């Protein structure tokens, strides 16, 4: 995810990132002549996502960032310890904020005289109502899918609740496809009409994101269910090398070749850091320019997980942190690491071939 998105700013200390596919949406919008409405819509999307984030923080849940996607936005929230009631409130906050904003714009519009400002507020009203109602659709990764799952978890276990919500998501996908086909048939010019082209492309993007989001939720739920008895200690790895904080990058390459691992760590101030920009080609121009730098200049702090924590929590943390490596801590001591490919291998050995 980090390689497919870039920062555009922050609000209330929350980073805002743009997914590369969002640029495709802007290009299509520019080509079809609706760029300004799309930009305005995504201003409201950011406000929508901020409602999720503020609600999360008020409930003691960490917020990593807001990611803007063609389908809308996504607040990357650490929900691993949130109960269904908290998850329900967080998921519902976004759509409700959009609907309330829309009603506010609509109320102002009633008292405005005919003219340009009245039309602008009518557009603001429609955009927010559409945004709120659309996100209430009971499909992953939309808010409505999470609202539905949280509600179902009051009656079923998390896997059954997710399975039902995913089936509902698939029904929504079918309706989007059927609706797109019907729309094309009834629209003069079909795909050669610029407006219908935008609608169909956007519907296709929605279908792809809903499908991938639903499958991702089901796979994660499946892992949580069938690895409930696994602990972090059962997947811990020692395939890394430690260096001092002031070590030069030149020395890092020597360690890399000697130890046979590409994971180089150092500790500073009680935190564990991983050295980045390590290449197996030390003679490249880019590598040569950093050889005399300290490792701290090319390092990022590793997220931590407890030695005895459930492995499913570690997997969720990897997804939330967008990390392939976690530092495993025994108290304040580094006990090892969790490395995503190794974790996947351990999990695969414990999953049944047929969950039914």
N, C-alpha and C positions, 0 to 999 in steps of 0.2 A: 504493500500500500504506500509506503513512504516513497518508493521510486515512481509511483504513478500519480502523485499529487504534489502540489507545491503551495507554500504559504502565501497568503495575500494580506495578512494582517491578524489582529486579535481584538477581542472585545471582552471586557471584564476579566482579562487575563486568560481568555480561552482562545486558542489558535484557530484561525479560519483557513481551511485548505481547499483548493480547487482540484478536483479529479480531472485527469487529462481528457476524459470523454466529454466533460462539460464544454470544452472548447469546440468539439464537434457540433454540439447543440447550438452554440453561438454562431458558428459558420452557417448552419442550416437556417437559423433564424434570420441572419443577415441576408442570405440568398433569397428567402421568401418574404423579406420586407417587414418582419415583426421583431426586429432586434430589441427595440426600446421596450416593448411590453414584456419581453422575456427577461431583460435586465431588471425591470421594476419588480417582476414576479419574484426573482431570486433575492431581492432586497427583503421582501416579505418572508421568503424561505429562511433567511438568516435569523430574522426576528422569531420565526416559528421554532427554529432549533434552539435559540437562546432560552425560550420558555422551557424546553426540556432540560437544558443545562442548569438553569436557575433552580428549577424544581428538584433536580438531582442533588445539587449542593445543599439545598435546604433540608434534604433528607440524609445528609451525610455521605452521599455517593460521589466519588471522584469523577471529574469530566476531563477527558484528555484533549479533545479537539472537536471542531465541527467540520465535516467534509461535505462539500457541495458536489452533487452528482446530477446528471441529466434528469433523473427521476425526481429530484428534489434535494433534500439534505439529509445528513446522518450525524447525530451527536454520538461520538464515541465515548460511551459511558461504562464505567466499571460496575456492572450489575451482578458480579459473581456472588455477593453476599446479600443482595436485595431480596426481600420477601415478595410474594405476589402482590400484596397491597401497595407496596412502594413502587414496584414495577408498573402497576396499573396507573398510579397517579402520574408517574413520569411520562409514560406513553401517551396519556390523555391530555397532558398539559399543552403540547404543541398544537393539535387540532383545535382545542378550545380557545387558545390564544388567537389563532387565525380567525376563527368564527367571531369572536368578540371584537377583534380589530375591524373585521368586515362590517359588523353591525354598527360599530362606531362611525366608520366612514359613511355608511348608509344613512345614519341619523343626521350627520352633518349635511349630507346631500339634500335631505328633505327641505332644509332651510335656506339652501343656496339658490340664487336667481339663475335663470337659464343662461348658459354661456360655457366658456372653456373650463372654469373651475368645477362646475357641476358635472361636466363630462369626465373630468379627471377623477373626482371622488366616486363617480359611478364605476369607473374602471377599478379603482382601489377596492371598492366594495366587492365587485365580482371576483377579482383575483384572490382576495382573502377567503371568501366563502368557498370558492372552488378548491383552493389549497387545503382548507380545513376539512371539507367533505371528502376530497380525494384521499387524504391521509387517514381518514376513518375507515376506508375500505379494509375489510378483514383479511389482509394478505401481507405476508412477509416480503420485503423488510419494512413495509409501511407501518405507521403507528397503530393502525387498526389491527394488524396481525399480532402485535405485542399486547394490545389491549385484550384481544380475544384469548391469547395464550394465558395471560395473567388471570383472567376470569375463569378459564377452564381449570387452572391449577388449584382452584378452590374445591374442585370436585374430583380431579384426577391427578395422578402423578405427573411429573414434568414431561416424561417421554410421551405418554398418552395425550396430554394436552397439546404438545408440540405436533404430534402426528395428526390430530384433528385439525389444528390450525393450518398445517401444511396442505391437507386435502382441500380445505376451503380456499387456500391460495391458488391451488391448481384450477379450481372452479372459476376463480376470478380471471386467471390466464385465458381460459377457454372463452369467457365472455368478452374479453378484450379482443381476441383474435376474431371471433364471430362479428363483433361490432365493427371492427376495421374493414372486414370483407363487405359487410352490408353498406357501410359508409362509402366505400369505393364504388360499389355498384350503383348507388343512387346519386353520386356526385358527377355532374357533367365534366368530361375531360379526364376523369379518373386520376391516375398518377401524374398526368400532364398538367393538372391543376395545382398551382404552387401551394395553396392552402391545404388541399387534401394530401399532398406529398408530405408536408410538415406533420400533419395529424397522424398519418400512417407510420412515418419514421419514429415519431415520439411514442406511439403505441407499441411499436416493435421494441424500442428501448425499455419501456415499462415491462413488457413481457419478459425480456431477458433478465432484467434486474429482479423481478419478482420470482422468476424460476430459480435463479442462482441464490437469491436470499432465502427462499423456502428450503432448498436443498441443503444450504449451509446450516440452517437452524436444525433441520432434522438430523444431519450428520453429527452436529455437536451434541444434540440431545441423546442420540444413540450412544455416543462415546461416554457421556456422563452416566447413563444408565448401566452400561456393561463394564465400566471400570470403577464403579463405586468403591470397591475394596482395595484399589491400587493406591499406593502412596508415592510421593515424590522420590522417596529413598529407593524405590524399586526401579527407577528409570534414571538415576543419577549417573553422570559421566565424569570421568577424570581426563578426558581427551582435550586438554588445554595446557598452556604453559604460562607461568607467572614471571613477570619482570618488575623491576623497580620503577616508580613513577617518573624518575628523571632519565630513564633509559633512552638512548638515541634510536631512531628508527633503523639505522644501519645495523644495530645490535639485534633488533627485532627480527630481521631477515636471517641472521645467523641462528637465532633460536628456532625460527620457523623451519629451517632446513634440518637442524639437528633433532628437534622433537617430532617432526613429522605431523604437525597440526597447524591449522590456520587460525585457531582461536587463541589469541594472546591477551592475557589479562594483567591488570595491576590494581592495587588497592591504594586508596588515598582518602583520608578523612572518614574512615569507616565505611566507605562505599567501594563497590567493585566496578571497574571500567573495562570495556573491551576495546582493543585497538582496531581501528578501521583503516581503510586504504591499504590493506595488505595485498600484494600481488605476487603471484608465483613467477613473475617476470621482473626481477630486480634491476634489469638493465634498461627498462623503458625510460623515456624522458620524464614522465610524470613521477616515477619512483625515484629517479636520481635527484629530483628537486626537493624531496622530503627526507632524504637519508640522514641529514644532520639535525633534524628537528627532534624535539622530545616527544615521547609517545603521547603525552597529555594533550598535544595539539591535534591529535588524530584519534581521539577516544570518545566514547559515549558511555554514559552510566547504564549499567545493567539493572533491569527490574529484578526484584528479589522475591523468593518464595521460601517458605519454611520447609525444613527437611522432612517433617512428618505430615505436611499438608496433603490433602487428597490430590491425586494426579490430575483429576478433572479440573480442579481449581487452577492448576498450573497451565493447563491447556487453554482455559478461558482467559487467563492473564496474558498468555502469549498472543492470543487473538486481539485482546483489548489494547495491549501495548504495541502491537504490530512488531513483535520480537521473535527472533529465532533462537535466542539464548537467554536463559534466566540464571541468575546467581542463586544457588541453593545454600541457605544459611542454617547453621546450627547455633542458635543464639546469635552472637555477634561474629562467629567464625564461619568463613567460607568452607563449606563441606564438599563442594563440587558444582557442576553446572547441569542444567537441562538443555539439551540440544534438540531442536525440533525433529530432524530426521530420526534420531535415536528414540525419541519419545514415540514417534509414529510406529516404529518397529515394535516397541514394547506393547503399545496399545493393540496393534494388529494381532499379537500373539494371544491376547485375552478376549478378543471379540468373537462371538459365535458366528458361524458362517450364515446362519439364518436366524434373524432376531425374532421371528414369529414362533 
